[in-house]
Amino acid sequence: MMAVKHIKTGIVHSGVKGGKTGCGIDTRKKPSHWVNTSSKITCDKDGCKN
């Protein structure tokens, strides 16, 4: 599973930069705030946590 990290909050979501996270956040709106990562997903919202 791919993961993307929000740089300002440090929260790791499922998904990839340039698309949407598992919980529905559009990473294309502020692409400089996101980075692809292989870290463990830390978002506890539906879509990311399961």
C-alpha positions as CSV (number, residue, x, y, z in Angstrom):
1,M,0.0,0.0,0.0
2,M,1.3,3.4,-0.9
3,A,1.3,6.2,1.6
4,V,1.6,10.0,1.4
5,K,2.6,12.3,4.3
6,H,1.3,15.8,5.0
7,I,4.4,17.7,5.8
8,K,2.9,20.3,8.1
9,T,1.0,17.9,10.3
10,G,3.2,14.8,9.9
11,I,0.1,12.6,9.4
12,V,0.6,9.7,7.0
13,H,-2.4,8.8,4.8
14,S,-3.0,6.0,2.4
15,G,-2.7,7.2,-1.2
16,V,-0.1,8.9,-3.4
17,K,0.9,12.5,-4.1
18,G,-1.0,13.9,-7.1
19,G,-4.3,12.1,-6.3
20,K,-6.6,11.5,-3.3
21,T,-5.9,10.0,0.0
22,G,-8.0,7.1,1.3
23,C,-10.0,9.5,3.5
24,G,-10.7,11.8,0.5
25,I,-8.2,14.6,0.7
26,D,-7.1,15.9,-2.7
27,T,-3.3,16.1,-2.7
28,R,-3.3,18.1,-5.9
29,K,-4.6,21.3,-4.3
30,K,-1.4,22.0,-2.4
31,P,1.2,19.6,-3.8
32,S,4.0,21.2,-1.9
33,H,2.4,20.1,1.4
34,W,2.6,16.4,0.5
35,V,5.4,13.8,0.0
36,N,5.2,10.1,-0.9
37,T,6.5,7.9,1.8
38,S,6.9,4.2,2.9
39,S,6.1,5.1,6.5
40,K,3.2,3.5,8.4
41,I,-0.2,5.1,7.9
42,T,-1.1,7.2,11.0
43,C,-4.4,8.7,9.8
44,D,-7.3,7.2,11.8
45,K,-10.1,8.3,9.4
46,D,-12.2,5.8,7.4
47,G,-10.5,5.0,4.1
48,C,-7.0,5.4,5.5
49,K,-7.1,3.2,8.6
50,N,-8.7,0.2,7.0
